[in-house]
Amino acid sequence: MEESEAPIYHLIDLTLALADRTQALIGEVLAELDLTHALAGAVWQLGAASTPPSMRELARGLRCDPSTVTFLADRLERHGLATRTVAPGNRRVKLLALTDQGHQVRRRLVAAMVAGSPLGRLSLDEQRRLRALLAKAMSD
């Protein structure tokens, strides 16, 4: 490894380690809630939305194909965690929103993440700076 590659190599390595630890953190909660990581990701995204997103918008947020969101929506509805409705003004567009039970599940997921995340070791100011840097790195 060249010296000029060292910082980016270590950042990538730490990012992957953080992702692995984050996945492990919620594994127990997911098993308890009978959810997969994909379903939990959908619940996470839906709960963060200020208004119910369309299925296509959710697919963009999850970085997946819209057909995958249809599968996830079916599963979320069977679990009683989300409902699909028709968008006002366009019957072809389906919106997906969390139910009350879905919001409860999301609160449990968030609590599990906050309680065990290595990012919790950072001060609030450090968390804000890291968020800004990551947002800058991920911007298009």
Beta strands, then each sheet from edge to edge (+ up, - down):
strand 1: 82-87
strand 2: 90-98
sheet 1: 1+ 2-
end
